[in-house]
Amino acid sequence: VAEYKVPLKDMSFLLYEVFKADEMWQKLPKLAEQVDKDTAEAILQECAKIAEQEIDPISRQGDEIGVSFKDGVVTTAPGYKEAFKTYAEGGWTALGGDVNYGGMGMPKMLTAMHEEMLNSGDISFALYPVLTAGAALSLAKHGSEELKQRYLTRMYAGDWTASMCLTESHSGSDLGLIRTKAVPQEDGSYSVTGNKIFITAGEHDFTENIVHLVLAKLPDAPAGPRGISLFLVPKFNVNEDETLGEFNNVSCGSIEHKMGINASATCVMNFDGSKGFLVGELNKGLACMFTMMNFERIGVGIQGLSASVRSYQNALEYAKDRLQGRALDSKVNGVKNPNQEADSIMVHGDVRRMLLNMKALNEGSRALSSYISMQLDYATFGEGEEEVKGETLAALMTPIAKAFFTDLGFENTVAGQQVFGGHGYIREWGQEQLVRDARITQIYEGTNGIQAMDLLMRKVAGSKGTMLKVFTDEVNAYIESNQETQGMSEFITPLAQAISDLTELTTDLLTKSESDINELGTAANDYLHIFGYTAMAYVWAKMAQTSLTNNGESGDDFYQSKIHTARYFFTRLLPRRLSLIASAKSGSDCLFAIDDELF
Ligand SMILES: Cc1cc2nc3c(=O)[nH]c(=O)nc-3n(C[C@H](O)[C@H](O)[C@H](O)COP(=O)(O)OP(=O)(O)OC[C@H]3O[C@@H](n4cnc5c(N)ncnc54)[C@H](O)[C@@H]3O)c2cc1C
């Protein structure tokens, strides 16, 4: 297995050359105090060491041994607790946190890259700190001052982790159905009772306390999603002097045995009259939880990318070493590797196809993730028009980050396994673990089907196309200003076609949906992918342009590689959208005309 190497050069290229993050940081007063290029570089380099040296090496063992459960006690795989301690002592648990409570206040553009490294090291490990960071974000935004002082500071310090308790056995995508109850108490707290399933990091042995963010309903709450409130429920109550108090009747009933992410504890959690504290307003819990969920959705998208990056690195090293067959053109152009009895599999068109698919989609996903993170940074640290535009674009593109990157992540980890032939199917090389680990990313944090509905129904149709227009206006302005840019026509022309097709398809679907709402539900998945490829074309054009400016065709290997890969994306991958458009336009009749009994 190849040793994991963090793609630091690509990360710096995106930050400073393509998106000019350092200029943006200087411009935004709230960020200028926290971060500059030197700080950012130091952070990425130090974090890379942790991912490569502490986390990647425990991943295989974590998969083999997994998490164990006995008498309510959850024990993580060997090395995990120690790795978390090293991670927390390095201050990494505070990276994106609110500076008023001990956080470092770093922008999302950096924390997203930090997440990519952790997840490429091991998704199971990364889930513990990344979920805690998401919960902290929700608490920082919606929690009372008292809760923030008491809990947030300890979460940033890495003393305690957090979990997100939404799902119940009968309530997954449809959270309006939850039954967990919260009864108001005289002291202003709530007594929380109910059972949650599939709770990641609900119980473990990393830290002495765990902070649960729990969705529950008051006895007289309105039915459905409008009656949901959010509560902070600690495993152990916390005394006035900040020492740990009594056990809060939060227990783990069992853990799940799963297809992948075996080192992540997936717990059944029981709350039995546990003391809870309201976060945000009563009956507005779902909105507060969405602060966390949106953060986690981008995070889960990044997990898909991370698994694919790890798989690509293994596959590339293997393909260079593995000798099988001769190149098709050997008879015409001579044998490529005459000193050995076969050529490396790198000579085969189909192997190159798999590797280039992975490379182009990984680099495209990383660039798009940086673009979306930049929007989040404008939304968080910007003001006025910039802030509003950032908010709109981040909201529009979050479901794309979640679903598109994870669908590609699964496709790519399968490709990375395929490059190994039979050796990809057996455990030794780690490629099958990546396939199994990547698979969950398409399911949790809102299935990819739900993400597609969020994009097309809530964001695009819900805003009558105005949110989409913010994106298409930006891309059209970019196309306009680069029509004449030397060397760019091979990228600008197909980008212009893609954006015009997306606009036309949107109008077509919104019109049809006026008479048949099922048009949106049946086209949603195709639509999300069409949008994904189009948005990726935009960032690939930007990367190609930056590389051309750096004398790419004849210059540094890095820029040459970018230009080749951009070409590959535009000629081989962007056309995938054409079949998806045909499918999206085909209408809902053929899905609903068949009776359920005829399936
Ligand atoms: C390993 C693991 C870890 C998890 N971690 C957590 C956690 O930490 N916290 C937590 O609260 N939950 C967690 N979950 C739960 C996870 O988020 C849910 O499983 C997921 O949201 C789907 O819910 P469900 O399983 O009930 O499926 P269902 O909601 O029953 O969905 C079944 C199918 O129907 C589709 N579907 C449902 N409704 C619609 C609709 N309106 N339109 C179109 N299609 C629809 C879905 O896309 C899916 O294909 C975890 C799950 C797993 C497996």
The ligand as a Tripos MOL2 file, in Angstrom:
@<TRIPOS>MOLECULE
LIG
   53    58     1     0     0
SMALL
NO_CHARGES

@<TRIPOS>ATOM
      1 C1        -23.2760    4.3130    9.8980 C.3       1 LIG1
      2 C2        -24.3640    5.3050   10.1210 C.ar      1 LIG1
      3 C3        -24.1170    6.4300   10.9000 C.ar      1 LIG1
      4 C4        -25.1390    7.3470   11.1450 C.ar      1 LIG1
      5 N1        -24.9010    8.4230   11.9810 N.ar      1 LIG1
      6 C5        -25.9550    9.1730   12.4040 C.ar      1 LIG1
      7 C6        -25.8030   10.1420   13.4420 C.ar      1 LIG1
      8 O1        -24.6960   10.3750   13.9420 O.2       1 LIG1
      9 N2        -26.8960   10.8010   13.8700 N.ar      1 LIG1
     10 C7        -28.1390   10.5820   13.3470 C.ar      1 LIG1
     11 O2        -29.0830   11.1880   13.8050 O.2       1 LIG1
     12 N3        -28.3210    9.6900   12.3260 N.ar      1 LIG1
     13 C8        -27.2610    8.9790   11.8580 C.ar      1 LIG1
     14 N4        -27.4320    8.0480   10.8560 N.ar      1 LIG1
     15 C9        -28.7520    7.8940   10.2490 C.3       1 LIG1
     16 C10       -28.7890    8.3820    8.8070 C.3       1 LIG1
     17 O3        -28.6620    9.7690    8.7560 O.3       1 LIG1
     18 C11       -30.1000    7.8470    8.1840 C.3       1 LIG1
     19 O4        -29.9580    6.4550    8.0500 O.3       1 LIG1
     20 C12       -30.4050    8.5010    6.8560 C.3       1 LIG1
     21 O5        -30.6880    9.8610    7.0080 O.3       1 LIG1
     22 C13       -31.6000    7.8310    6.1330 C.3       1 LIG1
     23 O6        -32.6710    7.5800    6.9820 O.3       1 LIG1
     24 P1        -33.3140    6.1110    7.0180 P.3       1 LIG1
     25 O7        -32.1920    5.1540    7.2480 O.co2     1 LIG1
     26 O8        -34.3990    6.0880    8.0190 O.co2     1 LIG1
     27 O9        -33.8790    5.8620    5.5930 O.3       1 LIG1
     28 P2        -35.3550    6.2940    5.0430 P.3       1 LIG1
     29 O10       -35.6440    7.6930    5.4390 O.co2     1 LIG1
     30 O11       -36.3290    5.2420    5.4460 O.co2     1 LIG1
     31 O12       -35.1430    6.2410    3.4750 O.3       1 LIG1
     32 C14       -35.2350    5.0380    2.6940 C.3       1 LIG1
     33 C15       -35.1090    5.4030    1.2080 C.3       1 LIG1
     34 O13       -36.2010    6.2510    0.8290 O.3       1 LIG1
     35 C16       -35.7320    7.4630    0.2650 C.3       1 LIG1
     36 N5        -36.6080    8.5590    0.6820 N.ar      1 LIG1
     37 C17       -37.1290    8.7820    1.9150 C.ar      1 LIG1
     38 N6        -37.8910    9.8920    1.8950 N.ar      1 LIG1
     39 C18       -37.8470   10.3990    0.6570 C.ar      1 LIG1
     40 C19       -38.4120   11.5500    0.0260 C.ar      1 LIG1
     41 N7        -39.1760   12.4090    0.6830 N.pl3     1 LIG1
     42 N8        -38.1380   11.7430   -1.2890 N.ar      1 LIG1
     43 C20       -37.3590   10.8980   -1.9810 C.ar      1 LIG1
     44 N9        -36.7940    9.7960   -1.4180 N.ar      1 LIG1
     45 C21       -37.0280    9.5500   -0.1190 C.ar      1 LIG1
     46 C22       -34.3200    7.6310    0.8060 C.3       1 LIG1
     47 O14       -33.5110    8.4260   -0.0570 O.3       1 LIG1
     48 C23       -33.8370    6.1860    0.8760 C.3       1 LIG1
     49 O15       -33.3590    5.7760   -0.3790 O.3       1 LIG1
     50 C24       -26.4140    7.1510   10.5690 C.ar      1 LIG1
     51 C25       -26.6380    6.0260    9.7580 C.ar      1 LIG1
     52 C26       -25.6510    5.1060    9.5550 C.ar      1 LIG1
     53 C27       -25.9530    3.8820    8.7260 C.3       1 LIG1
@<TRIPOS>BOND
     1     1     2 1
     2     2     3 ar
     3     2    52 ar
     4     3     4 ar
     5     4     5 ar
     6     4    50 ar
     7     5     6 ar
     8     6     7 ar
     9     6    13 1
    10     7     8 2
    11     7     9 ar
    12     9    10 ar
    13    10    11 2
    14    10    12 ar
    15    12    13 ar
    16    13    14 ar
    17    14    15 1
    18    14    50 ar
    19    15    16 1
    20    16    17 1
    21    16    18 1
    22    18    19 1
    23    18    20 1
    24    20    21 1
    25    20    22 1
    26    22    23 1
    27    23    24 1
    28    24    25 2
    29    24    26 1
    30    24    27 1
    31    27    28 1
    32    28    29 2
    33    28    30 1
    34    28    31 1
    35    31    32 1
    36    32    33 1
    37    33    34 1
    38    33    48 1
    39    34    35 1
    40    35    36 1
    41    35    46 1
    42    36    37 ar
    43    36    45 ar
    44    37    38 ar
    45    38    39 ar
    46    39    40 ar
    47    39    45 ar
    48    40    41 1
    49    40    42 ar
    50    42    43 ar
    51    43    44 ar
    52    44    45 ar
    53    46    47 1
    54    46    48 1
    55    48    49 1
    56    50    51 ar
    57    51    52 ar
    58    52    53 1
@<TRIPOS>SUBSTRUCTURE
     1 LIG1         1 GROUP 0 **** ****
